[in-house]
Amino acid sequence: MSPANTSSAATSEPRLGLRERKKIQTRQAIRRAAYLLFERQGYDGTPIDQIAEAADVSPSTVFRYFPTKEDIVLTGEYDPVMEAAIRARPAGESPVEAIRQGVLVAMRQIMDNDIVELRQRTRLVREVPSLRGRQAEGMGQSARMLCTVLAERSGRDANDVELRVVTSAILGAMHEALMYWVEQGQQEDLIALIDRTLDVLDRGLTL
């Protein structure tokens, strides 16, 4: 499915509540301050207290939102957007297609609002060993969310092994798409690239 065929989803994107939007704003302020410092002095050379000062919050606030420095890079605030979009998809839609539409909704918002941070985040994940080591753990929250939503849609248990395989495959495919995007200089249309990546899963991993 091409991006042109999914553009109508942008007109019906779910809207978050005020409390969730405020949390997102605080996380974004911390992350943006961190990225500015990472750009100037490197990831390893930037302590949490400097990030807190730059974001005009206390170190304890930073740790409340991000338990570790790695979490500033690896924790995404768009999971609730993706979850709401998936829940809104037709009941008979395939799991990959429902998740595809949820992913595209979230990615459009990221591209519209946080493209600079997305470019920095993907570069950091590729370049910083400690981030690469933590990434699998950081993806766990998204995997649990996807398993829960797909369990509700399919009537399966959220810990069903087939659900876990499907969600792991989707998250792994998205990771590879993002790393490819970085390796190609972040010039390719990311929405189209993710859409094409999920096509590979939807057609059954054939080449």
Secondary structure, 3 states (H helix, E strand, C coil): CCHHHHHHHHHHCCCCCHHHHHHHHHHHHHHHHHHHHHHHHCCCCCCHHHHHHHHCCCHHHHHHHCCCHHHHHHCCCCHHHHHHHHHCCCCCCCHHHHHHHHHHHHHHHHHHHCHHHHHHHHHHHHHCHHHHHHHHHHCHHHHHHHHHHHHHHHCCCCCCHHHHHHHHHHHHHHHHHHHHHHHCCCCCCHHHHHHHHHHHHHCCCCC
